[in-house]
């Protein structure tokens, strides 16, 4: 039986001044660890391509822009890959 493991890539865009924005990317691994991967790329596509090269497949996305001031955007990219059989 094929088994899967799941991971999450979160892109945050936050206001950091009158007209400045800060962009960050966080990778949530299947084991629950969290890693700031912002330095590895400046676009979601670059991060998704890097994950794809490691066997991850994008299965769903979600966007959250629910604050009143419009100062934060959160995009979530849900990924999966097969767990190798032992």
Secondary structure, 3 states (H helix, E strand, C coil): CCCEEEEEEEEEEEECCCCCEEEEEEEECCCCCEEECHHHCCCHHHHHHHHHHCCCEEEEEEEECCCCCCCEEEEEEEEEEECCCC
